[in-house]
Amino acid sequence: MTTRLVVVSDTHIPQRARGLSQALWSDIEAADVVIHAGDWIDPVVLDEFEQRSQRLIGVYGNNDGAEMRQRLPLVAHATIEGVRISVVHETGPAAGRELRGDRDFVGTDLLLFGHSHIPWDSVSSAGMRLLNPGSPTDRRRQSACTYLRLSIDAGMIVGTELVVTDRALT
């Protein structure tokens, strides 16, 4: 059975936007699993994700305060359809990211991370896939705001789509 995931990071609400686009909320509500890789900022955003998601996996980021750090882990692990997933906000500089991933996340098939606001898709020498969804609210040096849709089935990632989204509510 295919499991549909939505992966976001670095929402930075209310610092970068007042809210998320309706398209993203629709995808969140339709997904089997929603993953947020940190820098939520306002606990109200976490509350809304919890209400709108069938299943939510999240971590706190470097800009998240004490309440977020009490409610969320630094690193989350889950197995979905046989795919071993780890979620963390920061992975360090781009150079050497795959090597650090192999060292720090042994046994992980898919490492999801944020922090840079820059989409990333690579595979480590151990075969681990590394993905960053970018940011749906703060494109930084990118041409657009983004998030990811993933499909997982029978131990495999069977679909990956980087979604360009409207810049949320500003």
C-alpha positions as CSV (number, residue, x, y, z in Angstrom):
1,M,0.0,0.0,0.0
2,T,1.5,3.3,-1.0
3,T,1.9,5.9,1.8
4,R,1.8,9.6,0.8
5,L,4.1,12.0,2.7
6,V,4.4,15.7,2.8
7,V,7.8,17.1,4.0
8,V,8.3,20.7,5.1
9,S,10.9,22.6,7.0
10,D,11.6,26.2,8.0
11,T,8.1,27.6,8.1
12,H,9.3,30.4,10.3
13,I,5.8,31.6,11.2
14,P,5.2,34.4,12.0
15,Q,8.7,35.8,11.3
16,R,8.7,35.1,7.5
17,A,4.9,34.7,6.8
18,R,1.6,34.9,8.6
19,G,0.6,31.4,7.4
20,L,1.0,28.7,4.8
21,S,-0.6,28.6,1.4
22,Q,-3.9,26.8,0.9
23,A,-2.3,24.4,-1.5
24,L,0.2,23.3,1.1
25,W,-2.6,22.9,3.8
26,S,-4.6,20.8,1.3
27,D,-1.6,18.5,0.7
28,I,-1.0,18.3,4.5
29,E,-4.6,17.2,5.0
30,A,-4.5,14.7,2.2
31,A,-1.2,13.1,3.3
32,D,-0.9,9.9,5.3
33,V,2.2,11.3,7.1
34,V,3.5,14.8,7.4
35,I,7.1,15.5,8.4
36,H,8.4,18.9,9.6
37,A,12.2,19.3,9.9
38,G,12.2,22.2,12.3
39,D,12.1,26.0,12.6
40,W,8.4,26.2,13.2
41,I,8.9,29.3,15.5
42,D,5.4,29.6,17.0
43,P,3.9,26.7,18.9
44,V,0.5,27.6,17.4
45,V,1.9,26.4,14.1
46,L,2.7,23.0,15.6
47,D,-0.8,22.9,17.1
48,E,-2.3,23.5,13.6
49,F,-0.1,20.8,12.0
50,E,-1.2,18.3,14.7
51,Q,-4.9,19.1,14.0
52,R,-4.6,18.9,10.2
53,S,-2.3,15.9,9.9
54,Q,-3.3,12.2,10.0
55,R,0.2,11.5,11.4
56,L,2.8,14.1,12.2
57,I,6.6,13.6,12.7
58,G,8.5,16.7,13.7
59,V,11.7,17.9,15.2
60,Y,12.7,21.3,16.6
61,G,15.2,23.6,14.8
62,N,17.8,26.1,15.9
63,N,15.3,29.0,16.0
64,D,12.6,27.1,18.0
65,G,12.2,28.1,21.6
66,A,11.8,26.3,24.9
67,E,8.2,25.2,24.4
68,M,9.0,23.6,21.0
69,R,12.0,21.9,22.5
70,Q,9.8,20.4,25.2
71,R,7.3,19.1,22.7
72,L,9.6,17.9,20.0
73,P,12.8,15.9,19.8
74,L,16.1,17.0,18.2
75,V,16.0,13.9,16.0
76,A,13.1,11.7,15.1
77,H,13.1,8.2,13.7
78,A,10.3,6.2,12.0
79,T,9.9,3.3,9.7
80,I,7.2,3.8,7.1
81,E,6.4,1.0,4.6
82,G,9.8,-0.6,5.5
83,V,11.8,2.6,4.8
84,R,13.9,3.7,7.8
85,I,13.6,7.5,8.1
86,S,15.5,9.9,10.3
87,V,14.5,13.6,10.6
88,V,16.8,16.4,11.9
89,H,17.0,20.1,11.4
90,E,20.7,20.7,10.7
91,T,23.2,18.5,9.0
92,G,26.1,21.0,8.7
93,P,27.8,22.3,5.6
94,A,26.9,20.9,2.2
95,A,30.5,19.7,1.8
96,G,30.7,16.3,3.5
97,R,27.0,16.0,4.2
98,E,26.7,12.5,2.8
99,L,29.7,11.2,4.8
100,R,28.4,12.7,8.0
101,G,25.0,11.3,7.3
102,D,26.4,7.8,6.9
103,R,28.4,8.2,10.1
104,D,25.6,9.8,12.2
105,F,22.5,7.9,10.9
106,V,23.6,4.3,10.5
107,G,20.8,2.1,9.3
108,T,18.8,5.1,7.9
109,D,17.4,4.8,4.4
110,L,16.1,8.3,4.1
111,L,17.4,11.4,5.9
112,L,15.1,14.4,5.9
113,F,16.5,17.8,7.0
114,G,16.1,21.5,6.8
115,H,17.9,24.6,8.0
116,S,19.4,25.9,4.7
117,H,16.0,26.7,3.0
118,I,17.6,25.2,-0.1
119,P,16.2,22.0,-1.6
120,W,18.6,19.1,-1.6
121,D,18.5,15.6,-3.1
122,S,21.5,13.3,-3.0
123,V,22.5,9.7,-2.2
124,S,25.3,8.7,0.2
125,S,27.9,6.1,-0.6
126,A,26.0,3.8,1.8
127,G,22.9,4.3,-0.3
128,M,21.1,6.7,2.1
129,R,18.9,9.3,0.3
130,L,19.2,12.8,1.7
131,L,16.4,15.3,1.1
132,N,15.7,18.9,2.1
133,P,12.3,20.3,1.1
134,G,13.5,23.9,1.1
135,S,11.1,26.4,2.8
136,P,7.4,27.1,1.9
137,T,7.7,30.7,3.3
138,D,11.3,31.9,2.9
139,R,13.0,31.1,-0.4
140,R,16.3,32.7,0.5
141,R,18.6,32.3,-2.5
142,Q,16.1,30.1,-4.4
143,S,13.7,31.2,-7.2
144,A,10.7,29.9,-5.3
145,C,9.3,28.6,-2.0
146,T,9.1,24.8,-1.9
147,Y,8.1,21.6,-0.1
148,L,8.2,17.9,-0.9
149,R,5.7,15.2,-1.7
150,L,7.0,11.7,-1.3
151,S,5.4,8.3,-2.0
152,I,6.7,5.2,-0.3
153,D,5.7,1.6,-1.0
154,A,7.0,-1.8,-0.1
155,G,10.4,-0.5,1.3
156,M,11.0,1.9,-1.6
157,I,10.6,5.6,-2.3
158,V,8.5,5.4,-5.4
159,G,7.9,9.1,-6.0
160,T,9.6,12.4,-5.1
161,E,8.2,15.7,-6.1
162,L,9.6,19.1,-5.2
163,V,6.5,21.3,-5.1
164,V,6.8,25.0,-5.9
165,T,4.3,26.9,-3.8
166,D,2.8,30.3,-3.5
167,R,4.8,32.3,-1.0
168,A,2.3,31.8,1.8
169,L,0.5,34.6,3.6
170,T,2.7,37.6,4.1
